[in-house]
Amino acid sequence: LLPGNFWVNSTFESLTAGMPDGWTYGGSDYGLPPGTGTIDQVTTLNSVSPTHSLAVIDNSTTGYGEWYSDVAIAGLANVGDTIGFHWHEIYSIASGNEMRVDVRFLDAFGNGGDNNFVVSGNSAGWGGTLANSTFSVRNQQLVVPAGAVTLRIALASGGPENGTGQYIIDDLSARVVPEPSTIALLSVSGLVGLSVLRRRKIAR
């Protein structure tokens, strides 16, 4: 996970009765309980750290499933801040179909637009089965809009409900991206610190 990550249960390791804490399942065809051959799953077939990852595995042509998680952004981010999203992914999606990670900034009434990060085909590390595959890294950025009070991240099995395939993510980070001026100050302070240390060593 990246430094400054504020997401809840980002590694999907905190579980209660097989459900990842802080995450909710939904969609038109998720089944009960998740993890028993239904679309919404927590899998141990492949993970970044240490043993679990979040998955939507859709073999149906009549429905979809999704996992979603909400975090109140008060005290974490302000309007105009850039939020950086970082996660690891494996996917294999049937030809012509798609799945997605959807990020939404919601206002006090629960309204907000979708920011869909869509995947299709096979990920670079796909090895024929989930167990034989390796994760690729995805980085995205969005700016916090006016009126936003909640940030929602969802892993969804498809746009059209007849989409089939599998999409697995792990080690999800969300953090405020430092402004260039802040980065420059940190760099300068680091150089000053190194200079002071060097002088001390020379003095000795």
For each residue, the residues with C-beta under 8 A, 3 or more apart:
1: 5 10 11 171 172 173
2: 5 84 86 173 175
3: 175
4: 175 176
5: 1 2 10 173 174 175
6: 71 76 174 175
7: 10 69 71 153 172 173 174
8: 21 22 69 71
9: 12 13 14 20 21 22 23 69
10: 1 5 7 171 172 173
11: 1 48 49 50 52 170 171
12: 9 15 20 23 42 52 53 54 170
13: 9 49 50 51 52
14: 9 20 21 22
15: 12 18 19 20 21 42 52
16: 19 21
17: 33
18: 15 33 34 35 42
19: 15 16 23 25 33 34 42
20: 9 12 14 15 23 42 52 54 67
21: 8 9 14 15 16
22: 8 9 14 69
23: 9 12 19 20 54 67 68 69
24: 67 68 69
25: 19 30 34 40 65 66 67
26: 30 40 65 66 67 68
27: 30 39 40 63 64 65 66 156 157
28: 63 64 65 161
29: 38 39 60 62 63 64 65 161
30: 25 26 27 34 38 39 40 63 65 66
31: 34 36 37 38 39 40 65
32: 38
33: 17 18 19 36 38
34: 18 19 25 30 31 38 39 40 41 42 65
35: 18 38 40 41 42 43
36: 31 33
37: 31
38: 29 30 31 32 33 34 35 41 65
39: 27 29 30 31 34 56 57 58 60 63 64 65 157
40: 25 26 27 30 31 34 35 55 56 65 66 67
41: 34 35 38 54 55 56 57
42: 12 15 18 19 20 34 35 52 53 54 55
43: 35 46 47 52 53 54 55 57 130 168
44: 47 51 52 53
45: 53 129 130 131
46: 43 53 90 130 131 133 134 135 168
47: 43 44 50 51 52 53 170
48: 11 53 88 135 170 171
49: 11 13 170 171
50: 11 13 47
51: 13 44 47
52: 11 12 13 15 20 42 43 44 47 170
53: 12 42 43 44 45 46 47 48 168 169 170
54: 12 20 23 41 42 43 67 155 168 169 170
55: 40 41 42 43 130 155 166 167 168 169
56: 39 40 41 64 65 66 67 99 155 156 157 166 167
57: 39 41 43 157 166
58: 39 64 65 99 157 158 163 164 165 166
59: 164
60: 29 39 63 164
61: 161 162 164
62: 29 161 162
63: 27 28 29 30 39 60 161
64: 27 28 29 39 56 58 156 157 158 161 163
65: 25 26 27 28 29 30 31 34 38 39 40 56 58 156 157
66: 25 26 27 30 40 56 154 155 156 157
67: 20 23 24 25 26 40 54 56 154 155
68: 23 24 26 152 153 154 155
69: 7 8 9 22 23 24 152 153 154
70: 106 150 151 152
71: 6 7 8 76 150 151 174
72: 76 149 150
73: 76 77 144 148 149 150 151
74: 149
75:
76: 6 71 72 73 176
77: 73 81 83 144 151 176
78: 81 144
79: 144 145 146 147 148
80: 143 144
81: 77 78 143 144 176 177
82: 141 142 143 144 176 177
83: 77 141 142 143 144 151 174 175 176 177
84: 2 139 140 141 173 174 175 176 177
85: 101 103 138 139 140 141 142 153 172 173 174
86: 2 137 138 139 172 173 174 175
87: 101 137 138 169 170 171 172 173
88: 48 135 136 137 138 169 170 171
89: 101 119 123 135 136 137 138 167 168 169
90: 46 123 125 126 130 133 134 135 136 166 167 168
91: 99 119 122 123 126 165 166 167 168
92: 121 122 123 126 133 165 166
93: 97 98 99 119 120 121 122 163 164 165 166 167
94: 97 163 164 165
95: 121
96: 120
97: 93 94 120 158 160 162 163 164 165
98: 93 118 119 120 158 159 163
99: 56 58 91 93 118 119 120 156 157 158 163 165 167
100: 116 117 118 119 155 156 158 159 167
101: 85 87 89 116 117 138 153 154 155 156 169
102: 114 115 116 117 152 153 154 155 156
103: 85 114 115 117 140 142 151 152 153 154
104: 112 113 114 115 151 152 154
105: 112 113 142 144 145 148 150 151 152
106: 70 110 111 112 148 149 150 151 152
107: 110 111 112 147 148 149
108: 147 149
109:
110: 106 107 150
111: 106 107
112: 104 105 106 107 145 148 152
113: 104 105
114: 102 103 104
115: 102 103 104 142
116: 100 101 102 159
117: 100 101 102 103 138 140
118: 98 99 100 159
119: 89 91 93 98 99 100 123 167
120: 93 96 97 98 99
121: 92 93 95
122: 91 92 93 126
123: 89 90 91 92 119 126 133 136
124: 136
125: 90 133 134 135 136
126: 90 91 92 122 123 133
127: 132 133 134
128: 132 133
129: 45 132 133
130: 43 45 46 55 90 133 166 168
131: 45 46
132: 127 128 129
133: 46 90 92 123 125 126 127 128 129 130
134: 46 90 125 127
135: 46 48 88 89 90 125 170
136: 88 89 90 123 124 125
137: 86 87 88 89
138: 85 86 87 88 89 101 117
139: 84 85 86
140: 84 85 103 117
141: 82 83 84 85 177
142: 82 83 85 103 105 115
143: 80 81 82 83
144: 73 77 78 79 80 81 82 83 105 148
145: 79 105 112 148
146: 79
147: 79 107 108
148: 73 79 105 106 107 112 144 145 151
149: 72 73 74 106 107 108
150: 70 71 72 73 105 106 110
151: 70 71 73 77 83 103 104 105 106 148 174
152: 68 69 70 102 103 104 105 106 112
153: 7 68 69 85 101 102 103 172 174
154: 66 67 68 69 101 102 103 104
155: 54 55 56 66 67 68 100 101 102 167 169
156: 27 56 64 65 66 99 100 101 102
157: 27 39 56 57 58 64 65 66 99 163 165 167
158: 58 64 97 98 99 100 161 162 163 164 165
159: 98 100 116 118 163
160: 97 163
161: 28 29 61 62 63 64 158
162: 61 62 97 158
163: 58 64 93 94 97 98 99 157 158 159 160
164: 58 59 60 61 93 94 97 158
165: 58 91 92 93 94 97 99 157 158
166: 55 56 57 58 90 91 92 93 130
167: 55 56 89 90 91 93 99 100 119 155 157
168: 43 46 53 54 55 89 90 91 130
169: 53 54 55 87 88 89 101 155 172
170: 11 12 47 48 49 52 53 54 87 88 135
171: 1 10 11 48 49 87 88
172: 1 7 10 85 86 87 153 169
173: 1 2 5 7 10 84 85 86 87
174: 5 6 7 71 83 84 85 86 151 153
175: 2 3 4 5 6 83 84 86
176: 4 76 77 81 82 83 84
177: 81 82 83 84 141
178: 182 183 186
179: 182 183
180: 183 184
181: 184 185
182: 178 179 185 186
183: 178 179 180 186 187
184: 180 181 187 188
185: 181 182 188 189
186: 178 182 183 189 190
187: 183 184 190 191
188: 184 185 191 192
189: 185 186 192 193
190: 186 187 193 194
191: 187 188 194 195
192: 188 189 195 196
193: 189 190 196 197
194: 190 191 197 198
195: 191 192 198 199
196: 192 193 199 200
197: 193 194 200 201
198: 194 195 201 202
199: 195 196 202 203
200: 196 197 203 204
201: 197 198 204
202: 198 199
203: 199 200
204: 200 201
